[in-house]
Amino acid sequence: MSDMRFTIIGIVLVFTGFLILGVFGHEYQAATFESNEFGTCYEYSDDSPPSKINCSFKIFDQTVFFGIVMGFIGAGIISLVKGVKGDWDNKVKPEDMTGPSRNQNENTDESKKD
């Protein structure tokens, strides 16, 4: 039996990582290409012409973004593995159980005492 908490958390984290990469990733794609091909990098904005910047800053921003995305995806994968291997659902004490089967067990226990 799997531990559903970690499985759900893992799915959400992996989905969030890919969603962030898909939505915001296009802003960080050009840094490596500009650095390798041209040697100069530019900062682009909507209201002003491109300005020349140091390529190492742009590559550092790209690396930090990629690290955050990989952190989400990695944490999701670890959580999924922990969820599949987990047995938390099976470690419920009998006195903590609830539901119809718990009530039936209490009724049969009381009838045996009489």
N, C-alpha and C positions, 0 to 999 in steps of 0.2 A: 504494500500500500504506500502511496506517495504522500508527502506532506503538502497539502494543497496551498498553504500560505506561501511557501517559498516558490512553488511553481507559478502561482499568479504573480508574485512580485518579480520573478525572473522574466516572465513574458512581458510585463509592463516595462521593465528596465531595458530589455533588448529593443522593444518597439520604440521607446523614447529615444534611445541612441540612434537608431536608424532614421527616425523622424527628424531629429536635430540635424543629423548629417545631410538629409535630403533638403531640408528647408534652408539652412544657413550655410551649407557646405560650398555653394557656388562662389561665395565671397572669398574663400581661402584657396581656391584652386590655382590662381595665376601666379602666386609668389614664386614657386619653384621654377615654373616655366620662364618667367621674366628674368630671374636670377641666372639660370643656366644659359639661356639663349642670348640675352641682351646685356647682362651685367648691371643694369640699372633697373630700379623699381619705381613705380609711380603710385601715388595715392589718388584715387579717383573719387570725385564728389559731384553731385548734381548741379551745384550752383557756382562752381569755380573750375578753371582748367586744371588738368592733372599737375600735381607737384611731385618733384623728385624727392625720394626718401631713401634711407639706408635699407638695403635688402634684408639685412639680418633682423630688423624689427618685424618686417612682414613675415619672414619665415618663422620667427619666434611665435608670432600670433597664430600662424597656421599650425605649428607644433602643439601649442597649448590647446587650441580647438580640437585637434585630432586626439590629444591625450584625454580630454574631457569626454569626447564621444566614445573612445575606446574604454574609458572607465565605466561608463554606463553599460556598454555592451558586455564587458568582462564581468561586471557585478551581476548582470542578468544571467550570464551563462553559469557563473558559480552558484547563484541562487537556484537555477533550474536543476543543476546537478545535485545540490543539497536537497531540493524538493523531491527528486526521483529516488534518492537514496534514503531519505528520511523516514523515520517510523514514529514521528510524534503523534500521529493520529491513533496509533495502536497503544500508546502508553497512557491511557486514561484510567484513573483509579475507579474501581467499582462504585465507590460512594460519590464520585463526581459525575457519573453518567446520568443523563436525562433522557426523556423520551418515553415512548410507549413500552419498550422492553424493560426499562427501569421500573416503571410502575407495576408491571406484571410480576417482576421479581420480588418487589416489596410485599405484594399481596400474597404470593405463594409462601413467602417466609413467615408472614403473620398467621396464615392458616395452618402451617405446620406446628406452630407453637401451641395452638389450642388443643 
